[in-house]
């Protein structure tokens, strides 16, 4: 269902690990088709990414999503309607 552009840009917050890394383009494309081209997308993702613990994938270390810079980046932006995509929660179980 296409809703069309809203008066304020829609913000998408995407959080996850490898599944979201592979699917981010689909999230972006679907969001833009639904809410128009001015959608803002903020993402904290990556292979092996954890919500609550620092993680390492091969030689790269990532902070937990809870500790990532996405929260400061979002706090610095003006309020706007926001939707979230939360995936790969099983990595922390």
N, C-alpha and C positions, 0 to 999 in steps of 0.2 A: 504494500500500500504506500503510495507516495503522498506525503503530507504537504510538501512544498516548503519553500524557505520561510523561516520564522522571522519576526521583526528583529530579534537579536540573534547573533550567530549561536549555533548549538555547539556545545563543547562535549567531546568524547574523551573519557579517561579510560585507558586500556591497560589492564594489569595482568601479567601472566608470564609464562615461560616459553618453551619451544612451540607449543601449539599456537599461541598467539603470535609468536615470531613468524611462523609460516602463514598465518591467516590475517596479518595486519592489513595487507592490501585489500582483502575482501571487506574488512571492517571499514576501511576508509572509503572504498567505492560504495558500499551500501549506505553509509552515513551521508555521503554527498548526494546520492540519488534521493534519499529520504528528506534531508534537511537543507539541501542546496550546497553550492560550492564553497561557502564561507565557513564550513565546519572547522573548528579547532580540534586537533587531536593531540592529546598528551599521552605518552606511553612509557611504562616501566616494564620491560620485558627482556627476555634473553634465554638462551638454552641453559637449563639448570637453575633458573632464577627461583628464589625462595621468597615467601612473604615475610618470614620472621627471622631468618638466619642468613648471614653472609654465605655465599656459595661460590664454588669454583667449577669452571668448565674448561677442560684442557689447561691452558696456562692463564686464562682470564679469570679474575676474581670480581664478583659483583656484590655490592651491598644488598641487604634485604630490601624488598620493595618498601617496607615501612621506614627504612633509613635512606631511601633514595632521594634525589633532588626534585622529584616530581611534585612533592608536597609544597616546597618553597616556591617552585615555579607557578603552581596553581594559586597559592596565596597571594602572589604578586600580580595576578590578573584580575580584571573587574568581574563581578558576578555576571553570570549568564546561565541560561538553561543548560543543564549537564546530564549526560547519561554515562553509564559505566559498563564496561565489558570486563568481567572478572573470570579468568580461566586458569587452568592448571593448578587448582587448589590441592589436588592430590599429592603434589610434590612435598607438601608440608605435613602430610599425615604420617 
